[in-house]
Amino acid sequence: MQSDENDHKKWTTNDCFLLHDNTPPHRALIVKKYLARHSVTTLEHPPYSPDLAPAGFYLLPRLKMKMKGHRFVDSDEVLENATKQLKDLSKNGFEECFEQLYERWK
């Protein structure tokens, strides 16, 4: 139970924290030392958990839904439309994203 309380505090009391995957460069000692030296709060990323990537479970599905069925002339038009759709996402949407991330992370 103590762990759950500490995890919740981590989410609610820090302005910023880092959740990165378990790739070798992210686990390197030099990276860990850098993050510790700069007091960056990190969250453990459980192995085999691609569902924790906000781009994967929140951002890309919404972007795909908005762009579905459209025919684009070229890649510039795709980029322009995608950029517009991303800028249209609300602040509340991103709050919802990180609430979902917290639930998935638990």
PDB file as gemmi writes it, atoms N, CA and C in Angstrom:
CRYST1    1.000    1.000    1.000  90.00  90.00  90.00 P 1                      
ATOM      1  N   MET A   1       0.830  -1.200   0.000  1.00  0.00           N  
ATOM      2  CA  MET A   1       0.000   0.000   0.000  1.00  0.00           C  
ATOM      3  C   MET A   1       0.867   1.252   0.000  1.00  0.00           C  
ATOM      4  N   GLN A   2       1.963   1.204   0.720  1.00  0.00           N  
ATOM      5  CA  GLN A   2       2.863   2.354   0.788  1.00  0.00           C  
ATOM      6  C   GLN A   2       3.311   2.771  -0.609  1.00  0.00           C  
ATOM      7  N   SER A   3       3.607   1.793  -1.458  1.00  0.00           N  
ATOM      8  CA  SER A   3       4.054   2.079  -2.815  1.00  0.00           C  
ATOM      9  C   SER A   3       2.988   2.856  -3.587  1.00  0.00           C  
ATOM     10  N   ASP A   4       1.728   2.453  -3.472  1.00  0.00           N  
ATOM     11  CA  ASP A   4       0.640   3.156  -4.154  1.00  0.00           C  
ATOM     12  C   ASP A   4       0.554   4.612  -3.717  1.00  0.00           C  
ATOM     13  N   GLU A   5       0.704   4.859  -2.424  1.00  0.00           N  
ATOM     14  CA  GLU A   5       0.650   6.229  -1.913  1.00  0.00           C  
ATOM     15  C   GLU A   5       1.808   7.055  -2.455  1.00  0.00           C  
ATOM     16  N   ASN A   6       3.007   6.482  -2.468  1.00  0.00           N  
ATOM     17  CA  ASN A   6       4.171   7.194  -2.997  1.00  0.00           C  
ATOM     18  C   ASN A   6       4.023   7.472  -4.485  1.00  0.00           C  
ATOM     19  N   ASP A   7       3.500   6.489  -5.235  1.00  0.00           N  
ATOM     20  CA  ASP A   7       3.303   6.677  -6.663  1.00  0.00           C  
ATOM     21  C   ASP A   7       2.313   7.812  -6.930  1.00  0.00           C  
ATOM     22  N   HIS A   8       1.223   7.829  -6.156  1.00  0.00           N  
ATOM     23  CA  HIS A   8       0.226   8.888  -6.332  1.00  0.00           C  
ATOM     24  C   HIS A   8       0.830  10.252  -6.026  1.00  0.00           C  
ATOM     25  N   LYS A   9       1.639  10.345  -4.971  1.00  0.00           N  
ATOM     26  CA  LYS A   9       2.288  11.612  -4.623  1.00  0.00           C  
ATOM     27  C   LYS A   9       3.183  12.084  -5.752  1.00  0.00           C  
ATOM     28  N   LYS A  10       3.876  11.147  -6.373  1.00  0.00           N  
ATOM     29  CA  LYS A  10       4.770  11.478  -7.471  1.00  0.00           C  
ATOM     30  C   LYS A  10       3.998  12.182  -8.593  1.00  0.00           C  
ATOM     31  N   TRP A  11       2.792  11.686  -8.861  1.00  0.00           N  
ATOM     32  CA  TRP A  11       1.993  12.247  -9.940  1.00  0.00           C  
ATOM     33  C   TRP A  11       1.374  13.591  -9.564  1.00  0.00           C  
ATOM     34  N   THR A  12       1.015  13.762  -8.309  1.00  0.00           N  
ATOM     35  CA  THR A  12       0.248  14.953  -7.944  1.00  0.00           C  
ATOM     36  C   THR A  12       1.105  16.103  -7.439  1.00  0.00           C  
ATOM     37  N   THR A  13       2.325  15.846  -7.008  1.00  0.00           N  
ATOM     38  CA  THR A  13       3.115  16.915  -6.406  1.00  0.00           C  
ATOM     39  C   THR A  13       4.215  17.466  -7.302  1.00  0.00           C  
ATOM     40  N   ASN A  14       4.553  16.798  -8.378  1.00  0.00           N  
ATOM     41  CA  ASN A  14       5.622  17.268  -9.257  1.00  0.00           C  
ATOM     42  C   ASN A  14       5.048  18.027 -10.442  1.00  0.00           C  
ATOM     43  N   ASP A  15       5.711  19.096 -10.798  1.00  0.00           N  
ATOM     44  CA  ASP A  15       5.296  19.844 -11.984  1.00  0.00           C  
ATOM     45  C   ASP A  15       5.660  19.078 -13.248  1.00  0.00           C  
ATOM     46  N   CYS A  16       6.728  18.315 -13.172  1.00  0.00           N  
ATOM     47  CA  CYS A  16       7.224  17.644 -14.357  1.00  0.00           C  
ATOM     48  C   CYS A  16       7.914  16.349 -13.956  1.00  0.00           C  
ATOM     49  N   PHE A  17       7.742  15.328 -14.758  1.00  0.00           N  
ATOM     50  CA  PHE A  17       8.443  14.072 -14.560  1.00  0.00           C  
ATOM     51  C   PHE A  17       8.665  13.422 -15.905  1.00  0.00           C  
ATOM     52  N   LEU A  18       9.513  12.423 -15.934  1.00  0.00           N  
ATOM     53  CA  LEU A  18       9.894  11.771 -17.178  1.00  0.00           C  
ATOM     54  C   LEU A  18       9.512  10.307 -17.128  1.00  0.00           C  
ATOM     55  N   LEU A  19       8.774   9.863 -18.128  1.00  0.00           N  
ATOM     56  CA  LEU A  19       8.480   8.455 -18.323  1.00  0.00           C  
ATOM     57  C   LEU A  19       9.069   8.086 -19.669  1.00  0.00           C  
ATOM     58  N   HIS A  20      10.127   7.308 -19.648  1.00  0.00           N  
ATOM     59  CA  HIS A  20      10.705   6.874 -20.915  1.00  0.00           C  
ATOM     60  C   HIS A  20      10.705   5.356 -20.953  1.00  0.00           C  
ATOM     61  N   ASP A  21      10.906   4.814 -22.141  1.00  0.00           N  
ATOM     62  CA  ASP A  21      10.855   3.365 -22.268  1.00  0.00           C  
ATOM     63  C   ASP A  21      12.145   2.729 -21.763  1.00  0.00           C  
ATOM     64  N   ASN A  22      12.227   1.437 -21.868  1.00  0.00           N  
ATOM     65  CA  ASN A  22      13.358   0.706 -21.307  1.00  0.00           C  
ATOM     66  C   ASN A  22      14.465   0.420 -22.315  1.00  0.00           C  
ATOM     67  N   THR A  23      14.596   1.235 -23.337  1.00  0.00           N  
ATOM     68  CA  THR A  23      15.662   0.988 -24.303  1.00  0.00           C  
ATOM     69  C   THR A  23      17.017   1.194 -23.639  1.00  0.00           C  
ATOM     70  N   PRO A  24      18.032   0.477 -24.102  1.00  0.00           N  
ATOM     71  CA  PRO A  24      19.361   0.571 -23.474  1.00  0.00           C  
ATOM     72  C   PRO A  24      19.894   2.004 -23.321  1.00  0.00           C  
ATOM     73  N   PRO A  25      19.740   2.890 -24.318  1.00  0.00           N  
ATOM     74  CA  PRO A  25      20.263   4.253 -24.095  1.00  0.00           C  
ATOM     75  C   PRO A  25      19.596   4.971 -22.923  1.00  0.00           C  
ATOM     76  N   HIS A  26      18.340   4.686 -22.671  1.00  0.00           N  
ATOM     77  CA  HIS A  26      17.634   5.336 -21.567  1.00  0.00           C  
ATOM     78  C   HIS A  26      18.024   4.759 -20.216  1.00  0.00           C  
ATOM     79  N   ARG A  27      18.528   3.531 -20.213  1.00  0.00           N  
ATOM     80  CA  ARG A  27      18.936   2.883 -18.970  1.00  0.00           C  
ATOM     81  C   ARG A  27      20.427   3.038 -18.691  1.00  0.00           C  
ATOM     82  N   ALA A  28      21.135   3.712 -19.595  1.00  0.00           N  
ATOM     83  CA  ALA A  28      22.586   3.859 -19.446  1.00  0.00           C  
ATOM     84  C   ALA A  28      22.917   4.640 -18.173  1.00  0.00           C  
ATOM     85  N   LEU A  29      24.012   4.268 -17.548  1.00  0.00           N  
ATOM     86  CA  LEU A  29      24.432   4.904 -16.304  1.00  0.00           C  
ATOM     87  C   LEU A  29      24.616   6.411 -16.469  1.00  0.00           C  
ATOM     88  N   ILE A  30      25.175   6.839 -17.587  1.00  0.00           N  
ATOM     89  CA  ILE A  30      25.406   8.276 -17.805  1.00  0.00           C  
ATOM     90  C   ILE A  30      24.081   9.038 -17.845  1.00  0.00           C  
ATOM     91  N   VAL A  31      23.057   8.419 -18.422  1.00  0.00           N  
ATOM     92  CA  VAL A  31      21.730   9.053 -18.482  1.00  0.00           C  
ATOM     93  C   VAL A  31      21.122   9.122 -17.089  1.00  0.00           C  
ATOM     94  N   LYS A  32      21.223   8.022 -16.351  1.00  0.00           N  
ATOM     95  CA  LYS A  32      20.682   8.005 -14.991  1.00  0.00           C  
ATOM     96  C   LYS A  32      21.366   9.051 -14.104  1.00  0.00           C  
ATOM     97  N   LYS A  33      22.674   9.171 -14.249  1.00  0.00           N  
ATOM     98  CA  LYS A  33      23.414  10.171 -13.466  1.00  0.00           C  
ATOM     99  C   LYS A  33      22.992  11.589 -13.846  1.00  0.00           C  
ATOM    100  N   TYR A  34      22.838  11.836 -15.143  1.00  0.00           N  
ATOM    101  CA  TYR A  34      22.416  13.162 -15.608  1.00  0.00           C  
ATOM    102  C   TYR A  34      21.047  13.526 -15.019  1.00  0.00           C  
ATOM    103  N   LEU A  35      20.111  12.598 -15.102  1.00  0.00           N  
ATOM    104  CA  LEU A  35      18.763  12.860 -14.583  1.00  0.00           C  
ATOM    105  C   LEU A  35      18.792  13.095 -13.073  1.00  0.00           C  
ATOM    106  N   ALA A  36      19.598  12.323 -12.369  1.00  0.00           N  
ATOM    107  CA  ALA A  36      19.714  12.500 -10.913  1.00  0.00           C  
ATOM    108  C   ALA A  36      20.362  13.842 -10.582  1.00  0.00           C  
ATOM    109  N   ARG A  37      21.398  14.195 -11.316  1.00  0.00           N  
ATOM    110  CA  ARG A  37      22.104  15.460 -11.061  1.00  0.00           C  
ATOM    111  C   ARG A  37      21.184  16.659 -11.280  1.00  0.00           C  
ATOM    112  N   HIS A  38      20.270  16.537 -12.222  1.00  0.00           N  
ATOM    113  CA  HIS A  38      19.350  17.638 -12.530  1.00  0.00           C  
ATOM    114  C   HIS A  38      17.996  17.478 -11.836  1.00  0.00           C  
ATOM    115  N   SER A  39      17.936  16.561 -10.888  1.00  0.00           N  
ATOM    116  CA  SER A  39      16.725  16.315 -10.079  1.00  0.00           C  
ATOM    117  C   SER A  39      15.478  16.079 -10.924  1.00  0.00           C  
ATOM    118  N   VAL A  40      15.638  15.310 -11.985  1.00  0.00           N  
ATOM    119  CA  VAL A  40      14.498  14.971 -12.838  1.00  0.00           C  
ATOM    120  C   VAL A  40      13.809  13.750 -12.230  1.00  0.00           C  
ATOM    121  N   THR A  41      12.546  13.898 -11.914  1.00  0.00           N  
ATOM    122  CA  THR A  41      11.773  12.788 -11.383  1.00  0.00           C  
ATOM    123  C   THR A  41      11.459  11.839 -12.536  1.00  0.00           C  
ATOM    124  N   THR A  42      11.808  10.591 -12.364  1.00  0.00           N  
ATOM    125  CA  THR A  42      11.527   9.602 -13.405  1.00  0.00           C  
ATOM    126  C   THR A  42      10.549   8.570 -12.875  1.00  0.00           C  
ATOM    127  N   LEU A  43       9.745   8.070 -13.768  1.00  0.00           N  
ATOM    128  CA  LEU A  43       8.802   7.010 -13.437  1.00  0.00           C  
ATOM    129  C   LEU A  43       9.300   5.730 -14.088  1.00  0.00           C  
ATOM    130  N   GLU A  44       9.212   4.651 -13.364  1.00  0.00           N  
ATOM    131  CA  GLU A  44       9.623   3.370 -13.925  1.00  0.00           C  
ATOM    132  C   GLU A  44       8.658   2.976 -15.039  1.00  0.00           C  
ATOM    133  N   HIS A  45       9.207   2.477 -16.115  1.00  0.00           N  
ATOM    134  CA  HIS A  45       8.402   2.013 -17.246  1.00  0.00           C  
ATOM    135  C   HIS A  45       8.431   0.492 -17.222  1.00  0.00           C  
ATOM    136  N   PRO A  46       7.302  -0.126 -16.927  1.00  0.00           N  
ATOM    137  CA  PRO A  46       7.287  -1.587 -16.874  1.00  0.00           C  
ATOM    138  C   PRO A  46       7.683  -2.177 -18.232  1.00  0.00           C  
ATOM    139  N   PRO A  47       8.387  -3.303 -18.234  1.00  0.00           N  
ATOM    140  CA  PRO A  47       8.767  -3.912 -19.509  1.00  0.00           C  
ATOM    141  C   PRO A  47       7.524  -4.342 -20.294  1.00  0.00           C  
ATOM    142  N   TYR A  48       7.652  -4.318 -21.594  1.00  0.00           N  
ATOM    143  CA  TYR A  48       6.582  -4.767 -22.500  1.00  0.00           C  
ATOM    144  C   TYR A  48       5.291  -3.986 -22.294  1.00  0.00           C  
ATOM    145  N   SER A  49       5.406  -2.685 -22.173  1.00  0.00           N  
ATOM    146  CA  SER A  49       4.221  -1.853 -21.949  1.00  0.00           C  
ATOM    147  C   SER A  49       4.136  -0.714 -22.962  1.00  0.00           C  
ATOM    148  N   PRO A  50       3.972  -1.038 -24.251  1.00  0.00           N  
ATOM    149  CA  PRO A  50       3.861   0.038 -25.241  1.00  0.00           C  
ATOM    150  C   PRO A  50       2.588   0.860 -25.062  1.00  0.00           C  
ATOM    151  N   ASP A  51       1.644   0.345 -24.288  1.00  0.00           N  
ATOM    152  CA  ASP A  51       0.393   1.066 -24.042  1.00  0.00           C  
ATOM    153  C   ASP A  51       0.594   2.296 -23.169  1.00  0.00           C  
ATOM    154  N   LEU A  52       1.823   2.548 -22.713  1.00  0.00           N  
ATOM    155  CA  LEU A  52       2.093   3.724 -21.888  1.00  0.00           C  
ATOM    156  C   LEU A  52       2.562   4.918 -22.707  1.00  0.00           C  
ATOM    157  N   ALA A  53       2.647   4.772 -23.996  1.00  0.00           N  
ATOM    158  CA  ALA A  53       3.097   5.878 -24.842  1.00  0.00           C  
ATOM    159  C   ALA A  53       1.898   6.765 -25.179  1.00  0.00           C  
ATOM    160  N   PRO A  54       1.861   8.008 -24.654  1.00  0.00           N  
ATOM    161  CA  PRO A  54       0.720   8.883 -24.933  1.00  0.00           C  
ATOM    162  C   PRO A  54       0.454   9.076 -26.427  1.00  0.00           C  
ATOM    163  N   ALA A  55       1.494   9.085 -27.221  1.00  0.00           N  
ATOM    164  CA  ALA A  55       1.278   9.218 -28.664  1.00  0.00           C  
ATOM    165  C   ALA A  55       0.509   8.012 -29.192  1.00  0.00           C  
ATOM    166  N   GLY A  56       0.780   6.841 -28.645  1.00  0.00           N  
ATOM    167  CA  GLY A  56       0.142   5.621 -29.120  1.00  0.00           C  
ATOM    168  C   GLY A  56      -1.299   5.458 -28.694  1.00  0.00           C  
ATOM    169  N   PHE A  57      -1.633   5.785 -27.452  1.00  0.00           N  
ATOM    170  CA  PHE A  57      -3.000   5.550 -26.983  1.00  0.00           C  
ATOM    171  C   PHE A  57      -3.884   6.789 -27.037  1.00  0.00           C  
ATOM    172  N   TYR A  58      -3.300   7.967 -27.213  1.00  0.00           N  
ATOM    173  CA  TYR A  58      -4.118   9.184 -27.189  1.00  0.00           C  
ATOM    174  C   TYR A  58      -4.005   9.989 -28.488  1.00  0.00           C  
ATOM    175  N   LEU A  59      -2.805  10.407 -28.793  1.00  0.00           N  
ATOM    176  CA  LEU A  59      -2.595  11.352 -29.878  1.00  0.00           C  
ATOM    177  C   LEU A  59      -2.877  10.767 -31.264  1.00  0.00           C  
ATOM    178  N   LEU A  60      -2.229   9.675 -31.604  1.00  0.00           N  
ATOM    179  CA  LEU A  60      -2.380   9.113 -32.950  1.00  0.00           C  
ATOM    180  C   LEU A  60      -3.795   8.633 -33.257  1.00  0.00           C  
ATOM    181  N   PRO A  61      -4.486   7.966 -32.322  1.00  0.00           N  
ATOM    182  CA  PRO A  61      -5.868   7.579 -32.643  1.00  0.00           C  
ATOM    183  C   PRO A  61      -6.765   8.784 -32.959  1.00  0.00           C  
ATOM    184  N   ARG A  62      -6.586   9.874 -32.238  1.00  0.00           N  
ATOM    185  CA  ARG A  62      -7.397  11.070 -32.508  1.00  0.00           C  
ATOM    186  C   ARG A  62      -7.030  11.696 -33.855  1.00  0.00           C  
ATOM    187  N   LEU A  63      -5.752  11.719 -34.130  1.00  0.00           N  
ATOM    188  CA  LEU A  63      -5.284  12.268 -35.400  1.00  0.00           C  
ATOM    189  C   LEU A  63      -5.798  11.424 -36.559  1.00  0.00           C  
ATOM    190  N   LYS A  64      -5.724  10.120 -36.431  1.00  0.00           N  
ATOM    191  CA  LYS A  64      -6.220   9.227 -37.487  1.00  0.00           C  
ATOM    192  C   LYS A  64      -7.710   9.426 -37.709  1.00  0.00           C  
ATOM    193  N   MET A  65      -8.466   9.565 -36.602  1.00  0.00           N  
ATOM    194  CA  MET A  65      -9.911   9.734 -36.709  1.00  0.00           C  
ATOM    195  C   MET A  65     -10.254  11.011 -37.480  1.00  0.00           C  
ATOM    196  N   LYS A  66      -9.525  12.090 -37.208  1.00  0.00           N  
ATOM    197  CA  LYS A  66      -9.801  13.376 -37.867  1.00  0.00           C  
ATOM    198  C   LYS A  66      -9.427  13.346 -39.352  1.00  0.00           C  
ATOM    199  N   MET A  67      -8.395  12.578 -39.687  1.00  0.00           N  
ATOM    200  CA  MET A  67      -7.892  12.595 -41.062  1.00  0.00           C  
ATOM    201  C   MET A  67      -8.445  11.455 -41.914  1.00  0.00           C  
ATOM    202  N   LYS A  68      -9.155  10.536 -41.285  1.00  0.00           N  
ATOM    203  CA  LYS A  68      -9.696   9.373 -41.980  1.00  0.00           C  
ATOM    204  C   LYS A  68     -10.627   9.800 -43.116  1.00  0.00           C  
ATOM    205  N   GLY A  69     -10.450   9.185 -44.275  1.00  0.00           N  
ATOM    206  CA  GLY A  69     -11.316   9.441 -45.423  1.00  0.00           C  
ATOM    207  C   GLY A  69     -10.895  10.608 -46.289  1.00  0.00           C  
ATOM    208  N   HIS A  70      -9.914  11.384 -45.874  1.00  0.00           N  
ATOM    209  CA  HIS A  70      -9.436  12.514 -46.672  1.00  0.00           C  
ATOM    210  C   HIS A  70      -8.384  12.040 -47.670  1.00  0.00           C  
ATOM    211  N   ARG A  71      -8.407  12.607 -48.858  1.00  0.00           N  
ATOM    212  CA  ARG A  71      -7.377  12.341 -49.870  1.00  0.00           C  
ATOM    213  C   ARG A  71      -6.480  13.565 -49.946  1.00  0.00           C  
ATOM    214  N   PHE A  72      -5.199  13.347 -49.821  1.00  0.00           N  
ATOM    215  CA  PHE A  72      -4.240  14.449 -49.844  1.00  0.00           C  
ATOM    216  C   PHE A  72      -3.430  14.407 -51.123  1.00  0.00           C  
ATOM    217  N   VAL A  73      -3.122  15.585 -51.642  1.00  0.00           N  
ATOM    218  CA  VAL A  73      -2.389  15.709 -52.897  1.00  0.00           C  
ATOM    219  C   VAL A  73      -0.934  15.278 -52.730  1.00  0.00           C  
ATOM    220  N   ASP A  74      -0.312  15.706 -51.632  1.00  0.00           N  
ATOM    221  CA  ASP A  74       1.100  15.396 -51.415  1.00  0.00           C  
ATOM    222  C   ASP A  74       1.411  15.388 -49.913  1.00  0.00           C  
ATOM    223  N   SER A  75       2.663  15.080 -49.596  1.00  0.00           N  
ATOM    224  CA  SER A  75       3.041  14.988 -48.182  1.00  0.00           C  
ATOM    225  C   SER A  75       2.956  16.340 -47.475  1.00  0.00           C  
ATOM    226  N   ASP A  76       3.168  17.427 -48.207  1.00  0.00           N  
ATOM    227  CA  ASP A  76       3.043  18.750 -47.597  1.00  0.00           C  
ATOM    228  C   ASP A  76       1.625  18.990 -47.098  1.00  0.00           C  
ATOM    229  N   GLU A  77       0.655  18.551 -47.880  1.00  0.00           N  
ATOM    230  CA  GLU A  77      -0.741  18.717 -47.475  1.00  0.00           C  
ATOM    231  C   GLU A  77      -1.056  17.843 -46.253  1.00  0.00           C  
ATOM    232  N   VAL A  78      -0.486  16.655 -46.183  1.00  0.00           N  
ATOM    233  CA  VAL A  78      -0.666  15.786 -45.024  1.00  0.00           C  
ATOM    234  C   VAL A  78      -0.098  16.476 -43.786  1.00  0.00           C  
ATOM    235  N   LEU A  79       1.128  16.986 -43.895  1.00  0.00           N  
ATOM    236  CA  LEU A  79       1.760  17.668 -42.765  1.00  0.00           C  
ATOM    237  C   LEU A  79       0.964  18.888 -42.320  1.00  0.00           C  
ATOM    238  N   GLU A  80       0.494  19.655 -43.274  1.00  0.00           N  
ATOM    239  CA  GLU A  80      -0.294  20.862 -42.960  1.00  0.00           C  
ATOM    240  C   GLU A  80      -1.565  20.477 -42.208  1.00  0.00           C  
ATOM    241  N   ASN A  81      -2.267  19.458 -42.711  1.00  0.00           N  
ATOM    242  CA  ASN A  81      -3.517  19.037 -42.084  1.00  0.00           C  
ATOM    243  C   ASN A  81      -3.255  18.436 -40.702  1.00  0.00           C  
ATOM    244  N   ALA A  82      -2.229  17.606 -40.575  1.00  0.00           N  
ATOM    245  CA  ALA A  82      -1.907  16.997 -39.286  1.00  0.00           C  
ATOM    246  C   ALA A  82      -1.536  18.066 -38.261  1.00  0.00           C  
ATOM    247  N   THR A  83      -0.757  19.044 -38.680  1.00  0.00           N  
ATOM    248  CA  THR A  83      -0.362  20.129 -37.783  1.00  0.00           C  
ATOM    249  C   THR A  83      -1.580  20.889 -37.298  1.00  0.00           C  
ATOM    250  N   LYS A  84      -2.500  21.172 -38.199  1.00  0.00           N  
ATOM    251  CA  LYS A  84      -3.733  21.870 -37.820  1.00  0.00           C  
ATOM    252  C   LYS A  84      -4.531  21.047 -36.813  1.00  0.00           C  
ATOM    253  N   GLN A  85      -4.665  19.759 -37.069  1.00  0.00           N  
ATOM    254  CA  GLN A  85      -5.425  18.903 -36.160  1.00  0.00           C  
ATOM    255  C   GLN A  85      -4.780  18.850 -34.779  1.00  0.00           C  
ATOM    256  N   LEU A  86      -3.460  18.782 -34.735  1.00  0.00           N  
ATOM    257  CA  LEU A  86      -2.764  18.732 -33.448  1.00  0.00           C  
ATOM    258  C   LEU A  86      -2.915  20.038 -32.676  1.00  0.00           C  
ATOM    259  N   LYS A  87      -2.887  21.147 -33.395  1.00  0.00           N  
ATOM    260  CA  LYS A  87      -3.059  22.449 -32.732  1.00  0.00           C  
ATOM    261  C   LYS A  87      -4.474  22.618 -32.200  1.00  0.00           C  
ATOM    262  N   ASP A  88      -5.430  21.922 -32.794  1.00  0.00           N  
ATOM    263  CA  ASP A  88      -6.829  22.026 -32.370  1.00  0.00           C  
ATOM    264  C   ASP A  88      -7.145  21.203 -31.117  1.00  0.00           C  
ATOM    265  N   LEU A  89      -6.221  20.350 -30.713  1.00  0.00           N  
ATOM    266  CA  LEU A  89      -6.464  19.576 -29.497  1.00  0.00           C  
ATOM    267  C   LEU A  89      -6.541  20.516 -28.303  1.00  0.00           C  
ATOM    268  N   SER A  90      -7.486  20.267 -27.442  1.00  0.00           N  
ATOM    269  CA  SER A  90      -7.699  21.169 -26.311  1.00  0.00           C  
ATOM    270  C   SER A  90      -6.764  20.858 -25.154  1.00  0.00           C  
ATOM    271  N   LYS A  91      -6.590  21.846 -24.294  1.00  0.00           N  
ATOM    272  CA  LYS A  91      -5.803  21.651 -23.069  1.00  0.00           C  
ATOM    273  C   LYS A  91      -6.444  20.558 -22.221  1.00  0.00           C  
ATOM    274  N   ASN A  92      -7.771  20.555 -22.165  1.00  0.00           N  
ATOM    275  CA  ASN A  92      -8.474  19.530 -21.384  1.00  0.00           C  
ATOM    276  C   ASN A  92      -8.191  18.140 -21.927  1.00  0.00           C  
ATOM    277  N   GLY A  93      -8.023  18.058 -23.229  1.00  0.00           N  
ATOM    278  CA  GLY A  93      -7.715  16.768 -23.836  1.00  0.00           C  
ATOM    279  C   GLY A  93      -6.388  16.238 -23.360  1.00  0.00           C  
ATOM    280  N   PHE A  94      -5.405  17.115 -23.254  1.00  0.00           N  
ATOM    281  CA  PHE A  94      -4.100  16.673 -22.775  1.00  0.00           C  
ATOM    282  C   PHE A  94      -4.153  16.304 -21.295  1.00  0.00           C  
ATOM    283  N   GLU A  95      -4.969  16.995 -20.522  1.00  0.00           N  
ATOM    284  CA  GLU A  95      -5.150  16.615 -19.120  1.00  0.00           C  
ATOM    285  C   GLU A  95      -5.751  15.213 -19.046  1.00  0.00           C  
ATOM    286  N   GLU A  96      -6.734  14.966 -19.904  1.00  0.00           N  
ATOM    287  CA  GLU A  96      -7.353  13.640 -19.965  1.00  0.00           C  
ATOM    288  C   GLU A  96      -6.315  12.585 -20.351  1.00  0.00           C  
ATOM    289  N   CYS A  97      -5.450  12.920 -21.274  1.00  0.00           N  
ATOM    290  CA  CYS A  97      -4.399  12.012 -21.719  1.00  0.00           C  
ATOM    291  C   CYS A  97      -3.524  11.593 -20.547  1.00  0.00           C  
ATOM    292  N   PHE A  98      -3.101  12.552 -19.744  1.00  0.00           N  
ATOM    293  CA  PHE A  98      -2.208  12.226 -18.644  1.00  0.00           C  
ATOM    294  C   PHE A  98      -2.935  11.557 -17.481  1.00  0.00           C  
ATOM    295  N   GLU A  99      -4.233  11.779 -17.360  1.00  0.00           N  
ATOM    296  CA  GLU A  99      -5.015  11.013 -16.388  1.00  0.00           C  
ATOM    297  C   GLU A  99      -5.065   9.552 -16.828  1.00  0.00           C  
ATOM    298  N   GLN A 100      -5.262   9.338 -18.140  1.00  0.00           N  
ATOM    299  CA  GLN A 100      -5.265   7.977 -18.670  1.00  0.00           C  
ATOM    300  C   GLN A 100      -3.887   7.333 -18.499  1.00  0.00           C  
ATOM    301  N   LEU A 101      -2.835   8.115 -18.710  1.00  0.00           N  
ATOM    302  CA  LEU A 101      -1.483   7.600 -18.549  1.00  0.00           C  
ATOM    303  C   LEU A 101      -1.265   7.145 -17.108  1.00  0.00           C  
ATOM    304  N   TYR A 102      -1.715   7.933 -16.155  1.00  0.00           N  
ATOM    305  CA  TYR A 102      -1.577   7.561 -14.746  1.00  0.00           C  
ATOM    306  C   TYR A 102      -2.274   6.228 -14.480  1.00  0.00           C  
ATOM    307  N   GLU A 103      -3.493   6.076 -14.971  1.00  0.00           N  
ATOM    308  CA  GLU A 103      -4.240   4.843 -14.746  1.00  0.00           C  
ATOM    309  C   GLU A 103      -3.534   3.655 -15.410  1.00  0.00           C  
ATOM    310  N   ARG A 104      -3.021   3.851 -16.609  1.00  0.00           N  
ATOM    311  CA  ARG A 104      -2.308   2.773 -17.303  1.00  0.00           C  
ATOM    312  C   ARG A 104      -1.015   2.426 -16.578  1.00  0.00           C  
ATOM    313  N   TRP A 105      -0.327   3.462 -16.068  1.00  0.00           N  
ATOM    314  CA  TRP A 105       0.948   3.264 -15.393  1.00  0.00           C  
ATOM    315  C   TRP A 105       0.767   2.478 -14.095  1.00  0.00           C  
ATOM    316  N   LYS A 106      -0.364   2.755 -13.378  1.00  0.00           N  
ATOM    317  CA  LYS A 106      -0.624   2.057 -12.109  1.00  0.00           C  
ATOM    318  C   LYS A 106      -0.728   0.575 -12.390  1.00  0.00           C  
TER     319      LYS A 106                                                      
END                                                                             
